[in-house]
Amino acid sequence: MLKKLNQIINEAIGISIIFLLLGIIFLIFPNISIKIVAYLIAIILIGSGIYLTYLEIYTKSFLLPIDTLLNGILSILFGIIILIYPDIFKIMIPIILGTYFILDSIFKLKLVVLLRRIDNKSWIVTLLLTILSIICGIILILNPIDSSIALALFAGITLIIYSLSGIIDMILFKKNIHDLTKVFKENIKIIEE
């Protein structure tokens, strides 16, 4: 059991180190990082498109209730477009996020009205946060290239924090592994009884 736990901890530390390196790359090279993500998504779209087209052709649609040929062709086309023009991806992400922020904020405005009707004082905070979300959405839509770089930097910071947290957690876990295995064994005995 101790050997297995050590193996799991080492794997978790390894994954966290990979995320840490990705975060650093996103921070140092945000433009290149966005292009790499665009290429990866393009390859995934093309691959899934080929697979869906293959399913349609070789299963003759008898087994599948959905039209996989159209989905496959569209996936391939979007993948090729992103592969040829990766900068489109830099523009698409902020516009999609901005649109989502605005649409979600419109829904939250309904919540503000409901909170105000029941005389709940938190409606003011919700209204301010909703207005802030709408402003963020508009900024993302109006300035997508700078927004995509900011998103890459934010992703880098988030990955670094997440990975450092994971590494520290696993090191602490590893330091106390003997005590933890005793607790695991005691819990297994209790469950078996």
N, C-alpha and C positions, 0 to 999 in steps of 0.2 A: 504494500500500500504506500509506503514511504517513497519507494522508487517511482511509482506512478504519479504521485503528487508532485515530486520534483520535476518529472518530465513535463507535466501540465504547466507548472510554474515557469519553467524554462521556455516553453513554447509561447506562453503569454508574454513573457519579457521580450522574446524575439519579435512577436507581432507588434508590440508597443514600440520597439526600436524602429521597425519599418514605418509605422505611422509617424514617429518623431522625425525621421528623415524626410518623409513626404511633406510634413508640415514646414520643415526648414526650406525645402525646395519651393513650396508655395510662397513662402515669405520672401526668399531671395529672388526668385524668378516667376513672378505672378503671371506675366504674359505667356511664357513658355508653358507653365502649368496648365493654363486654360486651353492652350492648343493641344497638349497631350491628352487632357480629358476629352476634348472634342474628337481627337483621333480615336481614342478608345471607344467612345460612344458610337462613332461612325462604323467602326469595325463590328461592334455588337449589333448595330442595326442591320448591317449588310449580312452578317452571319445568321441572325434570326430571320431575315427576309428570305435568304436562300433556303433555310430549313422549312419555313412556312410554305414556300413555293414547291419545294420537294414533297411536302406532305400532301399538298393539293393534287399534284400531278400523279403521285404514286398511290395514293389512297382513293383517288377518283371521287373524293368528297362523300363517300358512303359512310365513313366512320365519324366525320366531323360535321356538326351542325352549323359551323360558321364558315364564311368564305375566307380561307387562308390564302388564296392566290392574290386577292386584292391587298390584303394586309402585308403579304410577303413582298409584293412589288413596291408598295409604298415605303416599307422599311428599307428596301434596297435603294430606292431613289433618295430618301432622306439621308441615308448613310453616305451615298456617293456625293450628295450636295455638301454635306458637312466635311467629308474627306477632301473635296476639291477646294471648298471655301471655309476653312476652319474659323475665320474671323466672323462669319455669320453666327456661329455658335456663341461667340463673345457678346454679340448683340442680342441674340435670342434669349439667353438665360435671364438677364436683367429685365427685359421686357415681359417675359412670362411671369417672373417673380413680382414685378411691379403691378401687373394686371391682377395677379392673385391677391396681393396686399390690398388693392383698392376694392376688389369684389368682396373680400373677407371683411373689410372695414365697413362696407355698406350694410352687410349683415349685422355687424356689431352696432351700427347706428340704431337698428331696430331694438336691440337689447337696451341701449341707452334710453330709448323712449319708454320701454317697459319699466325699467328701473325708476325712471322719473315719475311714472304714473303711480308707483307704489310708495312714493316719497322716500326712496332709499338714497341716502347721501352719496353712495359710491358711484352714482351716475355721472358725477362731474369728472371723477378720475377716469372712468371708462370713456367718456366723451373726449377728454384730452388725449388719451392713448390712441383712440380711434382716429382722431385728427392727425396725430403724429404718424400713424401707420399710412394714412392716405398721402401725407406729404412724402414719406419714404417711397411709396409706390410711384408717385409722380416723378421723383428724382431718378428712380431706377429707369423709368420709361424715357425721360427726356435726356438722360446722359448715360446710355447703356455701356459705352466703352469704359469710362472711368469707374462706373458701378461694377463692371465685371472684374476689374483689377482690385477694387475694394473687397468684393466677395472672395476673390482668391486669397487676399491677405487675411481676411477673417477666417477662411477655411484653414489657412496655415497656422494661425494662432490657436484655433480650436483643436487642430490635430496635435499640436505641440503640447497643449495643456492636457488633453486626453491621454496622450502617450506617456507623459511624465507621471501623471496620476497612476496610470496602470503599472509603470515600472516601479514606482515607490510602493504601491500596494503589494505587488508580487515579492519585492525584496523583504518587506515586513512580514509577509506571509511565510516566506522561506526561512526567515530568522526564527520564527515561532512554530516551525513545522512539527517538531517533536511533540509539543504541547497540543497542537491541533489534531495530530493523529490520535492521541490519547482520547480527546473529546469525540472524534469520529467513531473510534472503536467502542467507547462507552455508549454512544447513541445507537450504534448498531446492535449492541447487546440488549439495550432497552427495547428496541423495536422487535427483536427476535423473541423476547420473552412475552 
